[in-house]
């Protein structure tokens, strides 16, 4: 019996000692330290990274998504540019072979903004793809980040941007380089661009440098330069676009805030470069700032661009549409350019050698029309062409303009 109790006491003693060691071990083990970079975007991304729904992340300097990198952004994420590096801009650039997949929702958009809420606070988003452009050699370097773009992959895929708002962009990198809200360099048609707003940027809202990417449900609000801009051979499609310039009344000299509603080029230093810019666009609402001095043009077609433009409402510019350069003029004569079902509140102008292309007399077009909107841009006018019959990209419509009163697709995710 004595030996039995000795064994029991021994077991209890050993158990107590082991528990003590365990307790000491728990006390001495350090708690996991938080990753200081978990909510920071800076430097380079070469693999996959997910920004989790509802979180706020800090953008410090240029964030480069390299080839093989994939920046995934869930709904409700906010990215704030901070300008914490003196003299250096904050921006996001997706390089060739990289992807950005930002999937916001109508109720929880992805918001990219700045802690300094004024135009020009940060450098916006730049995407570089491998689709064709018309620069010599077929490739170029981005104005921001010095990244390569262009190639032969028309269906190149740089990811998805859906329900994204880009605020206060337009950082001036130099006297000649000022960034846009969303800049697309040679982006391919495999990329999805839809439900995007640029808000109060100091340069263009959206700009295309060649490529084949399509885009729909775009809103450019109060861009201080052009609302939509393309060059370098962009051959894409677009539907349901809104441009609304700053409604503040022009100053005493007649100058208001914002240049063209659309500025369209093929290539400024060689109007005939191929491939020639020739987008097909339908259902646009373009509302200008009534500038009567320096920025009078609404849609400006020049530098050899071609266009197929349908179902458009233009208001608030002394000249609703202008055409310049022989190459662009000739495209209307030979039928590679078309403007139909466009209503405008002012007349068209012809700045090239052909004094009157008579575009206002083409199918469904009308000038000097009274065009009324609610909420600045909501409302359409019946009559138009249905492009969906021949191209599945386009949604079936029978009206001119972008936003029907009974289907305000801008509600809930855009900023007024």
Buried (B, 14 or more C-beta within 10 A) or exposed (E): EEEEEEEEEEEEEEEEEEEEEEEEEEEEEEEEEEEEEEBBBBEEBBEEEEBBBEBEBBBBBBBBBBEEBBBBBBBBBBBBBBBBEEEBBBBBBBBBBBBBBBBBBBEBBBBBBBBEEEBBBBBBBBBBBBBBBBBEEBBBBBBBBEBBBBBEBBEBBBBBBBBBBBBBBBBBBEEEEBBBBBBBBBBBBBBBBBBBBBBBBBBBBBBBBBBBBBBBBBBBBBBBBBBBBBBBBBBBBBBBBBBBBBBEEBEEEBEBBBBBBBBBBBBEEBBEBEBBBBBBBBBBBBBBBBBBEEBBBBBBBBBBBBBBBBBBBBBBBBBBBBBBBEBBBBBBEEEEBBBBBBBBBBEBBBBBEBEEBEBBEBEBBBBEBEBEBEEBBBBBBEEBBBBBEEEEBBBEBEBBBBBBEEEBBBEEBBBE
